[in-house]
Amino acid sequence: MLIAFNKPYGVLCQFTDRSVPPRPTLAGFGLPAGVYPAGRLDFDSEGLLLLTDDGRLAHRLTDPRHKEAKTYWVQVEGEPDEARLDALRRGVDLNDGPTLPAQAHRIDAPALWPRDPPVRFRKTVPDAWLELTIREGRNRQVRRMTAAVGLPTLRLVRAAIGPHRLDGLPPGRWRDTGVR
């Protein structure tokens, strides 16, 4: 079974949390028993998370050797000129080594649900949206890549993993993809 879930902002990608006070987890969304996340999505990121009860499928989805494309909609602070986009397209040097080249282009603001809390708005600092597709999955990679080119991330939404897309799935909701 493969489940597509739209993870809300401020939810952990696990079913339990030992923090005091505990933070919201996947346990609160009525997901089928026996499924586990195939990969992760940061607490402060939103969007598509795949869950499965099939260990081999989870491995194929997350193993860097398979290089499953992950597409993100990224609201950034600043103006993404061609030089900054080209830097993302070539790959960025991070403290843990260079990234693979990404697909990067500017997009109109996607039709998204409101975020709680809302993204900060500053009159004097422009913001823009990018669509960024990567084939790696390092810790906080997209945020670190945009920061490295001078475009700090304000909001990060994963829109797709390989052929699996959000496609109008509301936050906190899930659907069975039909993949067995």
N, C-alpha and C positions, 0 to 999 in steps of 0.2 A: 504494500500500500504506500502511496506517496501523497502527502497532504501539502497543499499550498496554504500558507497562513500569512495574513497581513499583520505583522508585529507592530503594535503601537509604540510610540515614543515612551521611554521610561519603563519598559518591561524587560526582564532578564530572559535570555535564551536558555533557560533551564526550568525544571519543574519544582525545585526547592531553593530556598535561600535561608542561610543561617545568620544573616545580618540582623542587627537589632537597631531600629525596628526592621522587620522583613520588608523587602521590596516586592513589587508585583512580579509574578512569574508566569510561565506558560500554563501552570496548573489551573488558573482561573478562567480558561477559555473553552472548556468542554471538548478538548481534543480527544480523539479516540485513544483508548488504552493501548499501551505497547509501542507507541511511536516516539521517536527521539529526533532532535534537530540534526539535520545533515549540514553541518557548518554552523556558523554563528553570525549574529548581527548585534552590534554594540547596543548597550542599554539606551544610549542617546541617539540611536539611528532607528529608522522605521522601514517598513515595507516587507517584501517577500522573504519568507523563511520557509524552507522545505523541511518536512518531517517525514520519517519513514520507519517502518518496522523491519526493513530489509538491510542488514549490515553491509552486504556487497553493494547494493545500490547507494547507500550512504557513502561508502568508500569511493565509488566512482564519481559521485557528485562533488566530493571534497578533496580528493587526491590531486595535488598540483600537477602531476604528470598527465592528467586528463585535460587540464587547462579549460575547464568549463567556463564559458564567458559569463560574467556577472555585470549587469547594467544598472547604473545608479543615476538618479536625478539629484543634482547637487546644487543647492543654493549657496552661492559664494559671496563674500564681501569683496567689492572691488570690480574692476573692469577687465574681463577676460579678452585681452587683445590677442592677435594671431601669434605673437612671440610666446605668450604664456601657454596658449593651446598647443603650439608646436612642441614646447618643452614636455608637456604631458604626452604628446604623441610619440616622442622619441624615447621616453622613459626618464624617470627622475632619480637622482641620487638621494637616497635616504640614509639614515644612520646605520641601518642593517643591510646596506648594499643597494645597487641600482634596481629599479623596477623594470619590468618588461614594458614595451611600448603600449600605450592605451589608445583606444579610440576616444576622441574628445571633440565635442562641438557645442556651440552655444545653442540653447533652445528657448522657446517662449516658456513662461511659467506654466508647469503642468497643472491640470485641474485636480487639486488635492484637497483632502479633508483639512479642517483647521487643526493646528497642533496645539496641545495644551502641555506646558505653557507656550504661548506664541513666540516666534522668532523675534529677537529684538530688532527694532527699526530705528535707523539713524538717518535723519534728514540730510546730513552732509556727506554721507558715505553711500555710494551706489552699491547695489547688489545685482546679481544676474544668476541665471540658471544654466547649468551645463548638463549634458548627458555624457557620462564617462563609462566606458566598458573596459574592464580589466580581466585578466586571465590568471590572476594570483589571488591569494587570500590572506595577506599578512595582517597582523594586528593593526587596526585603525588605518589601513593603507590609503584609502581614498582621502581621508582627512589630512594625512601627512603629505600626500602628493599635492593636493591643492595648496596647502600651506607653504610647501617648498617652492611653489611658483608665485607666491605672494597673493594668494586668493584663499583666505581662511574660510572654512566651511561653516555655514550657518545652519543648514538643514540638509540631511542626507536620507534619501529614500531609495531602497533597492527596488527596482522595477522588474528585473528579470534575472533568472538563472538559466542559462542555456535556452531551451524552448519554452520554459515555464515563465509566465508573466502574471503580474497583479491583475490586469484586465478588470478593473472596476470592483475588486474585492475590498469591502470596507475594512477599516482598522478593527482588529480584534475578531475578525471572522475568518473561517477556513472553508476549504472545499477539497474533496477527494479529486485528484487529477485523473484518476482512472488507470494510472500506471501501476502495474503489479509486478 
